[in-house]
Amino acid sequence: MSQLAQHAVSERNIPDPALRARIVAGERISASEALLLFQHWPLHDLGALAFARKRALHGDVATFIVNKQVNPTNICVHSCKFCEFAAKPGDAHAYVLEEDDIIASLADPDLAEVHIVGGLWKTWNFERALGLVRRIRATYPALWIKAFTAVEIDFFAKCTKQTWQQVLAQLRDAGMDGLPGGGAEVLSERVHQELYKDKMGPDKYVAVHEAAHEMGITTNCTLLFGHIETDEELVDHLIQLRASQDRTLAHGTGFEAFIPLAFQPGETGIRTSLISPMHCLRVIAVARLVLDNIPHIKAYWPTLQMETAVAALTFGADDLDGTIEQERIMHLAGSGAGRGLNVELMFRLIRDAGQVPMRRSGRFDRLMEPAKAAVAAAMVPSPAAPKDFVATSALEADLAAV
């Protein structure tokens, strides 16, 4: 932290010193307290509180995974107002991938995880999805398969006239290890009706994940923020996820990670610009303090933008997600995240955040002891930034103004 930033924090009164003391002590905070943190707390102190919580949980390590995202098709029956990934048959950007090509694309000996999520369409029905999981498991026995959002599970169940549990059981038996967290958007019925009313709503999203947890299947959870949600709805989203985790951890598994996704405006007309880096950092920090029962907070660089994602590692996030290789969903929304990152750059970015970089598995198992990882990180040269990584002073300017 710069001297200017330290001075700014020291001269500003903390809104509620007693609340700060409770947070330092590790106590659970309420929705109203979380809203106070989000709206009125000095940003640097908020970050310091969240970073301290992160260090208590994970030390000075920040992780990443060598992964690949597979989006079998973008043709979708839904027309969510915020989504520029989805297409209708005949659209210029519509596509369907074939299984042989998907299998061949995973032939990387360093690959630890495949993340499968796509549009809802009859050409990629449940039997085909099930077959893909079986083929991946047979071809790559050690690969962690994170496949199909709650929205897709619900779609498969409806199309096959089965329960969520029946669909999940078949996917698990075929080799699926866990569910991604996409489809939560904001757990608000108002936002649901305004932006994605023909898709499953908040209650079903939570219920599908709880069904998976009760079956011993771990999942992730997400938040799409920076569009029409209110601060109160954002905080309530976090509280709902925490309450769900409380319910299922008592007799099952739960959410392994929370991933805040910054909305990419593209050509949606919902808003004209990206949400600010400061806002993103507030979301990360408050999430870390509210979600005291969810182990990991990801800084998902394709939506946060690279500089903000790196900064988020000092605001409560402990994971930079992965190399990804190719990201279609946010790329089609104009995020510029069309290609992935290499391992060397992931090491460099985490090291630049003052953290010890470490590769992980899909289960979040660390693949190297911290001391060895620190030595390895120090030996990694700092490569040139990727072509689409444009350094700006926007974040520094925002923080200096705090």
C-alpha atoms as one frame of an Amber mdcrd trajectory, in Angstrom:
protein
   0.000   0.000   0.000   1.337   3.436  -0.914   1.975   6.144   1.712  -0.866
   8.123   0.134  -3.247   5.206   0.557  -2.095   4.579   4.135  -2.666   8.237
   4.954  -6.116   8.156   3.363  -7.145   5.212   5.526  -5.624   6.568   8.729
  -7.429   9.884   8.378 -10.793   8.335   7.667 -12.999   7.202  10.526 -14.025
   3.573  10.511 -17.862   3.565  10.387 -18.227   0.932  13.115 -15.111   0.059
  15.163 -16.994  -2.624  17.089 -17.931  -4.344  13.839 -14.319  -4.191  12.719
 -13.216  -5.849  15.957 -15.774  -8.621  15.474 -14.568  -9.216  11.908 -10.959
  -9.398  13.094 -12.095 -11.937  15.682 -13.614 -14.054  12.894 -17.242 -13.615
  13.873 -20.098 -14.002  11.386 -21.596 -10.791  10.003 -25.228 -10.029   9.202
 -26.775  -8.786   5.962 -27.053  -5.237   7.284 -23.412  -5.288   8.383 -22.332
  -6.633   4.992 -24.243  -3.817   3.303 -22.453  -1.284   5.514 -19.113  -2.776
   4.482 -20.054  -2.725   0.822 -21.415   0.805   0.700 -19.467   2.809   3.260
 -16.297   1.084   4.450 -12.917   2.552   3.385 -11.770   0.384   0.504  -8.233
  -0.239   1.713  -9.375  -1.260   5.187 -12.055  -3.484   3.703  -9.367  -5.122
   1.582  -7.102  -5.513   4.598  -9.853  -7.257   6.570 -10.642  -9.616   3.689
  -6.969 -10.322   3.013  -6.433 -11.180   6.672  -9.356 -13.619   6.467  -7.882
 -15.135   3.309  -4.477 -15.545   4.980  -6.075 -17.205   7.983  -7.623 -19.765
   5.662  -4.930 -20.241   3.024  -1.734 -18.526   4.138   0.306 -16.643   1.551
  -0.477 -19.115  -1.225  -2.644 -18.268  -4.235  -3.547 -21.110  -6.550  -4.444
 -21.737 -10.175  -5.196 -24.759 -12.329  -4.249 -25.860 -15.823  -7.707 -26.217
 -17.319  -9.686 -25.977 -20.498 -13.206 -24.737 -21.029 -15.365 -26.654 -23.488
 -18.600 -25.130 -24.758 -20.216 -27.845 -26.940 -22.692 -25.455 -28.549 -23.936
 -21.911 -28.174 -27.343 -22.636 -29.690 -29.864 -22.144 -26.906 -33.616 -22.212
 -26.369 -33.380 -19.251 -23.990 -32.963 -15.560 -24.779 -31.467 -14.051 -21.634
 -31.069 -10.305 -22.053 -27.517 -10.264 -20.672 -26.168 -13.140 -22.810 -24.335
 -12.580 -26.097 -22.951 -16.102 -26.191 -26.279 -17.716 -27.065 -27.372 -18.110
 -30.680 -30.344 -19.371 -32.633 -30.039 -21.818 -35.539 -28.835 -19.931 -38.612
 -27.137 -17.119 -36.701 -23.709 -16.235 -38.046 -21.995 -17.021 -34.740 -23.896
 -20.273 -34.039 -21.785 -23.424 -33.758 -21.884 -27.054 -32.632 -18.756 -28.982
 -31.644 -18.260 -32.673 -32.366 -17.141 -35.202 -29.768 -14.025 -36.308 -31.636
 -12.793 -32.720 -31.800 -13.504 -32.172 -28.105 -11.641 -35.325 -27.097  -8.658
 -34.404 -29.289  -8.543 -30.894 -27.799  -7.946 -32.335 -24.314  -4.730 -34.171
 -25.244  -2.479 -32.040 -23.059  -0.430 -33.936 -20.464  -0.488 -30.920 -18.122
  -4.270 -30.542 -18.242  -5.854 -31.054 -14.818  -9.473 -30.037 -15.384 -12.059
 -29.700 -18.122 -14.984 -27.334 -17.561 -18.010 -28.153 -19.744 -20.896 -25.719
 -20.132 -22.965 -24.750 -23.152 -26.286 -23.774 -24.622 -29.515 -25.717 -24.164
 -30.391 -27.347 -27.476 -31.777 -30.618 -28.838 -28.599 -31.460 -30.773 -26.752
 -31.662 -27.445 -29.265 -33.670 -25.460 -28.717 -35.584 -22.241 -27.639 -38.832
 -23.888 -25.021 -36.995 -25.911 -23.803 -35.108 -22.844 -23.620 -38.360 -20.902
 -21.697 -39.990 -23.725 -19.213 -37.138 -23.807 -18.491 -37.493 -20.093 -18.008
 -41.247 -20.497 -15.577 -40.743 -23.390 -13.557 -38.133 -21.527 -13.328 -40.353
 -18.445 -12.273 -43.356 -20.520  -9.694 -41.387 -22.518  -8.320 -39.253 -19.679
  -8.868 -41.188 -16.416  -7.102 -38.627 -14.193  -8.820 -35.513 -15.570 -11.169
 -33.645 -13.230 -14.495 -33.264 -15.067 -16.508 -30.239 -13.962 -19.577 -30.380
 -16.136 -22.982 -28.786 -16.685 -24.560 -25.983 -14.700 -27.702 -26.259 -12.618
 -29.560 -24.770 -15.591 -28.372 -27.636 -17.803 -29.201 -30.239 -15.141 -32.754
 -28.864 -14.979 -32.986 -28.854 -18.800 -31.804 -32.479 -19.026 -34.283 -33.503
 -16.319 -37.204 -31.858 -18.100 -36.297 -33.303 -21.496 -35.896 -36.845 -20.158
 -38.717 -36.657 -17.604 -36.353 -37.531 -14.788 -35.560 -35.928 -11.442 -32.468
 -33.795 -10.889 -31.121 -36.564  -8.685 -31.505 -39.164 -11.431 -29.692 -36.955
 -13.927 -26.926 -36.189 -11.459 -26.490 -39.845 -10.530 -26.037 -40.879 -14.161
 -23.522 -38.108 -14.808 -21.613 -39.036 -11.658 -21.552 -42.696 -12.666 -20.281
 -41.694 -16.109 -17.336 -39.876 -14.555 -18.436 -36.331 -13.703 -16.626 -35.023
 -10.622 -18.477 -31.793  -9.864 -20.752 -29.030 -11.115 -19.691 -25.535 -12.162
 -21.508 -22.602 -10.614 -22.898 -20.805 -13.650 -26.540 -19.814 -13.929 -26.995
 -18.159 -10.549 -26.908 -14.651 -12.046 -28.369 -12.753  -9.056 -30.591 -14.656
  -6.642 -33.363 -12.076  -6.922 -36.797 -12.710  -8.375 -36.921  -9.102  -9.582
 -33.723  -9.547 -11.603 -34.945 -12.955 -12.773 -38.129 -11.484 -14.206 -36.322
  -8.557 -15.791 -33.325 -10.277 -17.385 -33.868 -14.046 -17.719 -37.485 -14.899
 -16.949 -37.690 -17.921 -19.282 -34.781 -19.631 -17.488 -34.802 -21.289 -14.060
 -34.978 -18.815 -11.197 -33.195 -18.380  -7.858 -35.041 -21.048  -5.870 -34.385
 -23.787  -8.431 -30.718 -22.835  -8.762 -30.180 -23.281  -5.036 -32.293 -26.458
  -4.966 -30.320 -28.174  -7.763 -27.040 -27.440  -5.982 -28.400 -28.680  -2.677
 -29.547 -31.876  -4.403 -25.999 -32.368  -5.697 -24.502 -31.648  -2.276 -26.775
 -34.172  -0.593 -25.473 -36.768  -3.093 -21.869 -35.960  -2.180 -21.189 -33.951
  -5.357 -19.265 -30.725  -4.809 -20.171 -27.637  -6.802 -19.204 -24.019  -7.265
 -21.457 -20.984  -7.038 -21.388 -17.676  -8.886 -22.687 -14.125  -8.925 -23.179
 -12.058 -12.081 -22.852  -8.450 -10.927 -22.604  -5.002 -12.451 -25.898  -4.790
 -14.382 -29.260  -3.899 -12.779 -28.863  -5.451  -9.330 -29.078  -3.276  -6.235
 -26.510  -3.390  -3.459 -29.138  -4.983  -1.245 -29.790  -7.729  -3.817 -26.074
  -8.396  -4.157 -25.643  -8.792  -0.408 -28.784 -10.933  -0.159 -27.327 -13.195
  -2.862 -24.305 -13.843  -0.638 -26.490 -14.444   2.407 -28.603 -16.979   0.484
 -25.489 -18.880  -0.613 -24.183 -18.915   2.952 -27.512 -20.205   4.269 -27.586
 -22.948   1.636 -24.063 -23.977   2.602 -25.097 -24.138   6.264 -27.975 -26.465
   5.366 -26.051 -28.961   3.258 -22.706 -29.124   5.063 -24.477 -30.749   7.991
 -25.255 -33.884   5.950 -23.439 -33.646   2.639 -20.842 -31.718   0.707 -21.180
 -28.123  -0.407 -19.920 -25.231  -2.480 -16.167 -25.475  -2.976 -15.670 -22.008
  -4.450 -17.495 -18.747  -5.089 -16.823 -16.974  -8.392 -17.976 -13.358  -8.839
 -18.458 -12.627 -12.551 -18.340  -8.995 -13.653 -21.004  -8.326 -16.273 -19.706
  -7.738 -19.805 -22.029  -5.160 -21.433 -21.188  -5.944 -25.063 -24.143  -4.957
 -27.234 -26.819  -5.881 -24.694 -27.894  -2.285 -24.065 -28.164  -2.990 -20.326
 -25.263  -0.668 -19.577 -22.603   1.005 -21.673 -19.418   0.355 -19.714 -17.743
  -2.170 -17.455 -18.254  -1.880 -13.723 -15.299  -0.140 -12.059 -12.288  -1.996
 -10.628 -13.080  -0.528  -7.199 -16.568  -2.028  -7.301 -15.148  -5.418  -8.282
 -12.712  -5.346  -5.375 -15.508  -4.472  -2.963 -17.513  -7.468  -4.188 -14.525
  -9.784  -3.711 -13.743  -8.457  -0.232 -17.306  -8.518   1.084 -17.799 -11.997
  -0.360 -14.767 -13.265   1.544 -16.099 -11.807   4.794 -19.700 -12.981   4.343
 -19.037 -16.455   2.948 -17.311 -17.788   6.030 -18.336 -21.373   5.179 -17.207
 -21.473   1.520 -13.486 -22.260   1.332 -12.390 -20.501  -1.839 -13.005 -17.185
  -3.603 -11.882 -17.016  -7.224 -10.612 -13.954  -9.061 -11.931 -14.909 -12.498
  -9.688 -12.912 -14.797 -11.785 -13.187 -18.015 -14.483 -10.963 -16.481 -12.645
  -8.940 -13.828  -9.919  -7.982 -16.340  -6.362  -8.954 -15.629  -5.164  -6.088
 -13.444  -8.236  -6.203 -11.220  -8.033  -9.991 -10.876  -4.431  -9.730  -9.698
  -5.367  -6.976  -7.233  -8.244  -9.158  -6.001  -5.661 -11.611  -4.640  -4.954
  -8.994  -1.965  -8.675  -8.330  -1.378  -9.719 -11.799  -0.241  -9.482 -14.006
  -3.331  -7.180 -17.029  -3.064  -7.432 -18.484  -6.572  -6.831 -17.037 -10.059
  -8.926 -19.781 -11.676  -6.986 -21.260 -14.569  -5.198 -21.104 -17.865  -8.571
 -21.854 -19.563  -6.998 -22.002 -23.072 -10.113 -20.750 -24.838 -13.023 -18.817
 -23.364 -16.025 -18.398 -25.672 -18.818 -17.130 -23.403 -17.232 -13.914 -22.142
 -15.277 -13.470 -25.378 -18.508 -13.243 -27.376 -19.682 -10.619 -24.867 -16.644
  -8.512 -25.721 -14.389  -9.228 -22.738 -11.330  -9.813 -24.912 -10.661 -13.097
 -23.105 -10.695 -15.251 -26.213  -7.446 -17.045 -25.477  -5.986 -18.392 -22.306
  -2.827 -17.871 -20.319   0.232 -20.048 -19.984   1.547 -21.466 -16.724   4.541
 -19.134 -16.630   2.339 -16.058 -16.828   0.047 -17.366 -14.089   3.119 -17.770
 -11.856   4.227 -14.243 -12.667   0.831 -12.642 -12.024   0.404 -14.314  -8.645
   3.954 -13.454  -7.663   3.316  -9.828  -8.668   0.437  -9.828  -6.164   2.891
 -10.752  -3.421   1.572 -14.309  -3.143   3.220 -17.698  -3.474   1.910 -19.229
  -6.716   0.921 -22.877  -6.678  -0.789 -25.147  -9.151  -3.763 -27.098  -7.829
  -6.034 -29.983  -8.763  -9.762 -29.847  -9.430 -10.275 -30.719  -5.763  -8.176
 -27.694  -4.772  -5.396 -29.990  -3.596  -2.071 -28.160  -3.812   0.305 -29.866
  -6.208   3.494 -28.636  -4.542   4.574 -27.873  -0.998   4.560 -24.081  -0.338
   8.328 -23.862   0.229   8.998 -25.716  -3.026   6.449 -23.584  -4.835   8.168
 -20.397  -3.653  11.494 -21.659  -4.984   9.909 -22.697  -8.264   8.153 -19.357
  -8.626  11.393 -17.475  -8.078  12.976 -19.484 -10.872  10.211 -18.729 -13.375
  11.188 -15.920 -15.769   8.765 -13.047 -16.221   7.430 -13.539 -19.753   6.039
 -10.863 -21.952   2.397 -10.125 -21.292  -0.111 -11.609 -23.752  -1.049  -9.546
 -26.758  -4.501  -8.735 -25.375  -3.150  -7.675 -21.941  -3.183  -3.879 -22.069
  -1.656  -2.231 -19.033  -3.504   0.848 -17.867  -3.348   3.126 -14.878  -7.103
   2.990 -14.253  -6.867   0.794 -11.179  -3.970   2.734  -9.690  -5.811   5.996
 -10.273  -8.962   4.651  -8.630  -7.109   3.398  -5.576  -5.065   6.550  -5.189
  -8.305   8.520  -5.051  -9.610   6.527  -2.101
